[in-house]
Amino acid sequence: MHSHIQQLFDIAAKPSRKVIGLMSGTSLDGLDVALCELCGDGLDTGIRLLQFTTVDYAADYKQRVKAVFSKRDVDLQAVTLLNPWIGIEHGRMINQCLEQWQLKAADVDIIASHGQTIFHCPKRQHNIAEYGNATLQIGDGDHLAVTTGITTISDFRQKHIAAGGEGAPLAVYGDYLLFSSRSENRIMLNIGGIANFTWLPQTLDAEAVFSSDIGPGNTMMDAFIQKHYPGKYFDKDSALAKAGSVSEPLLNALKQDGFFALNFPKTTGPEVFNLGYLAKAQQQSGTEALSHGDIMATLNRFSADMIISAIQQTTAKLDNFVIYASGGGIHNPLLMSQIQQALPDVSIKTTADLGINPDAKEAVLFAVLANECLVGGKQKFSNAREGIPGVTMGKISFAD
């Protein structure tokens, strides 16, 4: 037996494992680093979040990634060079975190790396008959493993696609294993660049569980701020949106994309919902002269309305469910207040009420996927009807 296989066997045999989960989302604000201690597997998974931080990306880092991010036509050399470079950079960020936490590489069993999505392309988006669903994440796991000296599991989304899914949202697996409850129906709402949710019925019936993208969360608002207010990355405290007024003609135009008419589950990304999409909607609605404040107010309402619609559609026959929110959007007070106002009888909490920092949730969920890759498989969770294949995800990279 190769020593690497023995190493995996020994890690899997431990009563608990320390896993660093990494998440770098479409907002490109920084790398979420979550040190977790996991035991068990499947619905018996136990988890403790030991440390969490977000390492902010420098302006140079953001500039390099944005040059290839969500664009159909890019410099192939740049993509090729960025793939190892991001792996190394993320590795250096982990090393800094370990130093701050007074830990050594040997104290960590596994790194679970999502990588950086640069293009997400389900078939319904590209509509080319001979090709299926596709997605691309860069930030090579081998370079991450060698830079940190820690075995790394990465590139989770490809197996999901190979088994018939769209590669997203993968949150459904971790949501089901960590947050399912027989005491209440739950919606796990994550508002990142793209908003998505998982429906968890209290029956724990996997065939009734599904997860779907909703549409834009923060991505269009953040892109607008970054374009028109250099040095700012988001609308802090919803200040600009609160100062503006919603344009109903623009709002109606924004809602016309065919994506919103598709049944759940479905996936999307900034490849669709971007400033070009906004410009087209403004042209169609004759709202090119709107102030920045009015545009931000309308984009904020747009995100809120689509989230509200998705929740109402999912829970049309129910009056007993709780929403647990996470992601950067929970820090947008106008967005959250609009959701609550539209759902006055619904309890909206955050995953902090379930013991998981809402800013860390996505990084934590990838740690769970890595744990399943190592010790899971005994308890199959799938819903083929809803595009949730019962597969083990992740590719393993050794440190030497």
C-alpha positions as CSV (number, residue, x, y, z in Angstrom):
1,M,0.0,0.0,0.0
2,H,1.3,3.4,-0.9
3,S,2.0,5.7,2.1
4,H,-0.5,8.2,0.7
5,I,-3.3,5.6,0.8
6,Q,-2.3,4.6,4.3
7,Q,-2.4,8.3,5.3
8,L,-6.0,8.6,4.0
9,F,-6.9,5.4,5.8
10,D,-5.5,6.7,9.1
11,I,-7.3,10.0,8.8
12,A,-10.6,8.3,8.0
13,A,-10.1,6.0,11.0
14,K,-9.8,8.9,13.5
15,P,-12.7,9.5,15.8
16,S,-12.6,13.1,14.5
17,R,-10.9,15.1,11.8
18,K,-9.7,18.7,11.6
19,V,-10.6,20.1,8.2
20,I,-10.0,23.6,6.8
21,G,-12.9,24.5,4.5
22,L,-12.2,27.2,1.9
23,M,-14.7,29.3,0.0
24,S,-14.0,32.1,-2.5
25,G,-17.3,33.3,-4.1
26,T,-18.4,35.4,-6.9
27,S,-18.1,38.6,-4.8
28,L,-14.3,38.2,-4.9
29,D,-14.0,40.0,-1.6
30,G,-11.8,37.5,0.1
31,L,-11.0,33.8,1.0
32,D,-13.2,32.4,3.8
33,V,-11.1,30.0,5.9
34,A,-13.0,27.8,8.4
35,L,-11.1,25.4,10.6
36,C,-13.6,22.7,11.6
37,E,-13.6,19.5,13.7
38,L,-15.8,16.8,12.3
39,C,-16.9,13.5,13.5
40,G,-19.2,10.9,12.1
41,D,-20.7,11.0,8.6
42,G,-24.1,11.4,6.9
43,L,-26.9,12.5,9.1
44,D,-24.7,11.6,12.1
45,T,-22.1,14.2,11.2
46,G,-21.1,16.4,14.1
47,I,-19.2,19.6,13.6
48,R,-17.5,22.3,15.6
49,L,-16.2,25.5,14.1
50,L,-12.9,26.1,15.8
51,Q,-11.6,29.1,13.9
52,F,-12.9,31.4,11.1
53,T,-11.6,34.3,9.2
54,T,-11.9,36.0,5.9
55,V,-8.6,36.9,4.3
56,D,-9.3,40.0,2.2
57,Y,-8.0,40.0,-1.4
58,A,-5.6,42.7,-2.4
59,A,-6.6,45.0,-5.2
60,D,-4.0,43.3,-7.5
61,Y,-5.5,39.9,-6.8
62,K,-9.0,41.1,-7.6
63,Q,-7.8,42.8,-10.8
64,R,-6.1,39.6,-12.1
65,V,-9.2,37.4,-11.4
66,K,-11.7,39.9,-12.8
67,A,-9.8,39.9,-16.1
68,V,-11.0,36.3,-16.7
69,F,-14.1,36.2,-14.5
70,S,-17.5,35.4,-16.0
71,K,-16.3,36.4,-19.5
72,R,-16.8,34.2,-22.6
73,D,-13.7,35.6,-24.3
74,V,-10.5,35.7,-22.2
75,D,-6.8,35.4,-22.5
76,L,-6.2,31.6,-22.3
77,Q,-2.6,32.2,-21.1
78,A,-4.0,34.2,-18.2
79,V,-6.3,31.4,-17.2
80,T,-3.5,28.9,-17.4
81,L,-1.2,31.0,-15.3
82,L,-3.9,31.9,-12.7
83,N,-4.8,28.3,-12.1
84,P,-1.6,27.4,-10.2
85,W,-1.1,31.0,-9.0
86,I,-4.4,31.1,-7.1
87,G,-3.6,27.7,-5.6
88,I,-0.3,29.0,-4.3
89,E,-1.9,32.3,-3.0
90,H,-4.6,30.4,-1.2
91,G,-2.0,28.2,0.3
92,R,0.0,31.2,1.6
93,M,-3.2,32.6,3.1
94,I,-3.8,29.3,5.0
95,N,-0.2,29.4,6.2
96,Q,-0.8,32.9,7.6
97,C,-4.0,31.7,9.3
98,L,-2.2,28.7,10.9
99,E,0.5,31.0,12.2
100,Q,-2.1,33.3,13.7
101,W,-4.0,30.4,15.3
102,Q,-0.7,29.0,16.6
103,L,-1.1,25.7,14.7
104,K,1.1,23.7,12.5
105,A,0.3,21.9,9.2
106,A,0.5,18.6,11.0
107,D,-2.4,19.7,13.2
108,V,-4.7,19.8,10.2
109,D,-5.9,16.6,8.5
110,I,-7.4,17.9,5.2
111,I,-8.0,21.1,3.3
112,A,-11.3,21.3,1.4
113,S,-11.0,23.8,-1.4
114,H,-13.8,25.1,-3.5
115,G,-11.4,27.1,-5.8
116,Q,-12.5,30.2,-7.7
117,T,-15.3,29.9,-10.2
118,I,-14.5,31.8,-13.3
119,F,-17.3,30.5,-15.6
120,H,-20.5,28.6,-14.9
121,C,-22.3,27.3,-17.9
122,P,-25.3,25.0,-17.6
123,K,-26.7,23.6,-20.8
124,R,-29.8,25.9,-20.6
125,Q,-27.5,28.8,-20.7
126,H,-25.2,27.9,-23.6
127,N,-27.9,25.8,-25.5
128,I,-25.4,24.0,-27.7
129,A,-26.8,20.6,-28.4
130,E,-23.6,18.5,-28.4
131,Y,-22.4,19.9,-25.0
132,G,-23.8,19.3,-21.5
133,N,-23.6,21.3,-18.3
134,A,-20.2,22.7,-17.5
135,T,-18.4,24.9,-14.9
136,L,-14.8,25.9,-14.3
137,Q,-13.1,26.5,-11.0
138,I,-9.4,27.4,-10.9
139,G,-6.9,27.3,-8.0
140,D,-5.1,24.0,-8.4
141,G,-5.3,21.6,-5.5
142,D,-1.8,20.2,-6.0
143,H,-0.2,23.6,-5.6
144,L,-2.4,24.3,-2.6
145,A,-1.3,20.9,-1.0
146,V,2.4,21.5,-1.7
147,T,2.3,25.1,-0.5
148,T,0.7,24.2,2.8
149,G,2.0,20.6,3.3
150,I,-1.6,19.5,3.9
151,T,-3.5,16.9,1.8
152,T,-6.1,18.8,-0.2
153,I,-9.5,17.8,-1.6
154,S,-10.7,20.1,-4.3
155,D,-12.7,20.5,-7.6
156,F,-15.9,19.2,-6.1
157,R,-18.3,20.4,-8.8
158,Q,-17.0,18.2,-11.7
159,K,-18.3,14.9,-10.2
160,H,-21.7,16.5,-9.7
161,I,-21.9,17.4,-13.4
162,A,-20.5,14.0,-14.5
163,A,-23.3,12.3,-12.5
164,G,-26.0,14.5,-14.2
165,G,-26.2,17.6,-12.1
166,E,-25.4,21.2,-13.0
167,G,-22.4,21.5,-10.5
168,A,-24.4,23.8,-8.2
169,P,-25.7,24.5,-5.7
170,L,-23.6,22.0,-3.7
171,A,-24.9,23.5,-0.5
172,V,-27.8,21.0,-0.5
173,Y,-25.5,18.2,0.6
174,G,-24.1,19.9,3.6
175,D,-27.4,21.6,4.4
176,Y,-29.2,18.2,4.5
177,L,-26.5,16.5,6.6
178,L,-26.0,19.4,9.1
179,F,-29.3,21.3,9.3
180,S,-32.1,18.8,8.7
181,S,-34.6,18.8,11.7
182,R,-37.6,16.7,12.6
183,S,-38.9,19.6,14.6
184,E,-39.4,22.2,11.8
185,N,-39.4,22.7,8.0
186,R,-36.4,24.8,7.1
187,I,-35.3,27.0,4.2
188,M,-31.5,27.5,4.2
189,L,-31.2,30.8,2.3
190,N,-27.7,31.9,1.2
191,I,-27.4,35.4,-0.2
192,G,-23.9,35.6,-1.8
193,G,-23.2,37.1,-5.3
194,I,-26.0,34.7,-6.4
195,A,-28.8,33.9,-4.0
196,N,-29.7,30.2,-3.5
197,F,-31.7,28.2,-1.1
198,T,-32.2,24.6,0.1
199,W,-35.6,23.2,1.1
200,L,-35.4,20.9,4.1
201,P,-38.7,19.3,5.1
202,Q,-39.0,18.1,8.6
203,T,-39.8,14.6,7.3
204,L,-36.0,14.3,6.4
205,D,-37.2,12.7,3.2
206,A,-34.3,13.1,0.7
207,E,-36.7,12.8,-2.2
208,A,-38.4,16.0,-1.1
209,V,-35.2,18.0,-0.6
210,F,-34.0,20.3,-3.3
211,S,-31.7,23.2,-3.7
212,S,-31.7,25.9,-6.4
213,D,-30.2,29.2,-7.4
214,I,-32.7,32.0,-7.2
215,G,-31.0,34.8,-9.2
216,P,-28.9,37.8,-8.3
217,G,-28.1,38.3,-4.6
218,N,-25.3,40.9,-4.3
219,T,-23.5,40.5,-7.6
220,M,-25.2,43.3,-9.6
221,M,-25.3,45.7,-6.7
222,D,-21.6,45.2,-5.9
223,A,-20.6,45.4,-9.6
224,F,-22.5,48.7,-9.9
225,I,-20.8,50.2,-6.8
226,Q,-17.4,49.0,-7.9
227,K,-17.8,50.6,-11.4
228,H,-19.1,54.0,-10.2
229,Y,-17.5,54.4,-6.8
230,P,-13.8,53.4,-7.2
231,G,-12.4,52.1,-3.9
232,K,-15.8,50.9,-2.7
233,Y,-16.8,47.3,-3.1
234,F,-20.4,47.3,-1.8
235,D,-23.2,49.6,-0.7
236,K,-22.4,49.8,3.0
237,D,-25.5,49.8,5.2
238,S,-27.6,50.1,2.0
239,A,-26.9,53.8,2.2
240,L,-27.1,54.5,-1.6
241,A,-30.1,52.2,-2.1
242,K,-32.0,53.8,0.8
243,A,-31.4,57.2,-0.6
244,G,-32.9,56.3,-4.0
245,S,-36.4,55.3,-5.2
246,V,-37.4,52.1,-7.0
247,S,-38.1,52.5,-10.7
248,E,-41.0,50.2,-11.5
249,P,-40.3,50.2,-15.3
250,L,-36.7,49.1,-14.7
251,L,-37.7,46.6,-12.1
252,N,-40.2,45.0,-14.5
253,A,-37.6,44.8,-17.2
254,L,-35.1,43.2,-14.9
255,K,-37.6,40.4,-14.1
256,Q,-38.2,39.4,-17.7
257,D,-35.3,37.0,-18.2
258,G,-36.4,33.4,-19.0
259,F,-34.4,32.0,-16.1
260,F,-37.1,33.1,-13.7
261,A,-39.8,31.1,-15.5
262,L,-37.7,27.8,-15.2
263,N,-38.8,25.3,-12.6
264,F,-36.6,24.6,-9.6
265,P,-33.8,23.5,-9.4
266,K,-31.8,25.7,-11.7
267,T,-28.4,27.4,-11.6
268,T,-27.1,30.7,-12.9
269,G,-24.3,33.2,-12.3
270,P,-22.7,36.6,-13.1
271,E,-22.4,35.3,-16.6
272,V,-26.1,36.2,-17.0
273,F,-26.8,38.7,-14.2
274,N,-24.2,41.5,-14.7
275,L,-23.9,45.2,-15.7
276,G,-24.6,44.3,-19.3
277,Y,-27.9,42.8,-18.2
278,L,-28.7,46.0,-16.3
279,A,-27.8,48.1,-19.3
280,K,-30.1,46.1,-21.6
281,A,-33.0,46.4,-19.1
282,Q,-32.5,50.1,-18.9
283,Q,-32.5,50.4,-22.6
284,Q,-35.7,48.3,-22.9
285,S,-37.4,50.4,-20.2
286,G,-36.2,53.8,-21.2
287,T,-34.5,54.4,-17.8
288,E,-31.0,55.3,-18.9
289,A,-31.2,58.6,-17.1
290,L,-31.9,57.2,-13.6
291,S,-29.7,58.4,-10.8
292,H,-27.2,56.0,-9.2
293,G,-29.4,56.0,-6.0
294,D,-32.5,55.0,-8.0
295,I,-30.6,52.2,-9.8
296,M,-29.3,50.8,-6.6
297,A,-32.7,51.0,-4.9
298,T,-34.1,49.1,-7.9
299,L,-31.4,46.5,-7.9
300,N,-31.9,45.9,-4.2
301,R,-35.6,45.4,-4.7
302,F,-34.9,43.1,-7.7
303,S,-32.9,40.8,-5.6
304,A,-35.4,40.9,-2.7
305,D,-38.4,40.3,-5.0
306,M,-36.9,37.2,-6.6
307,I,-35.9,35.8,-3.2
308,I,-39.4,36.4,-1.9
309,S,-41.0,34.8,-5.0
310,A,-38.8,31.7,-4.7
311,I,-39.7,31.2,-1.1
312,Q,-43.4,31.8,-1.7
313,Q,-43.4,29.4,-4.6
314,T,-41.7,26.7,-2.5
315,T,-43.9,27.1,0.6
316,A,-47.2,27.9,-1.1
317,K,-49.1,25.2,0.9
318,L,-47.2,25.6,4.2
319,D,-47.4,28.1,7.1
320,N,-44.9,26.4,9.4
321,F,-41.3,26.9,8.2
322,V,-38.3,28.9,9.4
323,I,-35.7,30.7,7.2
324,Y,-32.1,30.5,8.2
325,A,-30.0,33.0,6.3
326,S,-26.3,33.2,5.6
327,G,-23.9,34.9,3.2
328,G,-22.9,38.6,2.7
329,G,-26.5,39.6,1.9
330,I,-27.5,39.3,5.5
331,H,-25.5,42.4,6.1
332,N,-27.6,44.4,3.7
333,P,-30.3,45.9,6.0
334,L,-32.6,47.1,3.2
335,L,-32.5,43.7,1.4
336,M,-33.3,41.8,4.6
337,S,-36.0,44.2,5.7
338,Q,-37.8,43.9,2.4
339,I,-37.8,40.1,2.6
340,Q,-39.2,40.3,6.2
341,Q,-41.8,42.8,5.3
342,A,-43.1,40.5,2.4
343,L,-43.1,37.5,4.8
344,P,-44.4,39.1,8.0
345,D,-45.5,35.8,9.6
346,V,-42.2,34.0,8.9
347,S,-39.4,33.7,11.3
348,I,-36.1,34.8,9.7
349,K,-33.0,33.8,11.6
350,T,-29.4,33.2,10.7
351,T,-27.3,30.0,10.9
352,A,-25.8,31.5,14.0
353,D,-29.0,30.2,15.7
354,L,-27.9,26.7,14.6
355,G,-24.4,27.1,15.8
356,I,-22.6,28.1,12.6
357,N,-21.3,31.6,11.8
358,P,-23.4,32.7,8.8
359,D,-20.4,34.2,7.1
360,A,-18.5,30.9,7.5
361,K,-21.4,28.6,6.3
362,E,-20.2,27.9,2.8
363,A,-16.6,27.2,3.8
364,V,-18.0,24.9,6.5
365,L,-20.1,23.0,4.0
366,F,-17.1,22.2,1.8
367,A,-15.4,20.8,4.9
368,V,-18.5,18.6,5.3
369,L,-18.1,17.4,1.6
370,A,-14.5,16.6,2.2
371,N,-15.5,14.6,5.3
372,E,-18.0,12.7,3.2
373,C,-15.3,12.0,0.6
374,L,-13.1,10.4,3.4
375,V,-15.6,8.6,5.6
376,G,-19.1,8.9,4.0
377,G,-20.9,6.7,1.5
378,K,-22.7,4.5,4.0
379,Q,-25.7,6.7,3.9
380,K,-26.6,7.6,0.4
381,F,-28.4,10.9,-0.1
382,S,-29.8,11.7,-3.5
383,N,-32.8,13.1,-5.3
384,A,-32.2,12.3,-9.0
385,R,-35.5,13.9,-9.9
386,E,-34.2,17.3,-8.6
387,G,-30.7,17.0,-10.0
388,I,-29.1,15.9,-6.8
389,P,-27.0,12.8,-7.7
390,G,-25.8,10.6,-4.8
391,V,-22.1,10.8,-5.4
392,T,-18.9,11.4,-3.6
393,M,-17.2,14.6,-4.7
394,G,-13.7,15.9,-4.6
395,K,-10.2,15.1,-6.0
396,I,-7.4,14.4,-3.7
397,S,-4.0,16.0,-3.9
398,F,-1.1,14.9,-1.7
399,A,1.5,17.3,-0.3
400,D,4.5,15.3,-1.5
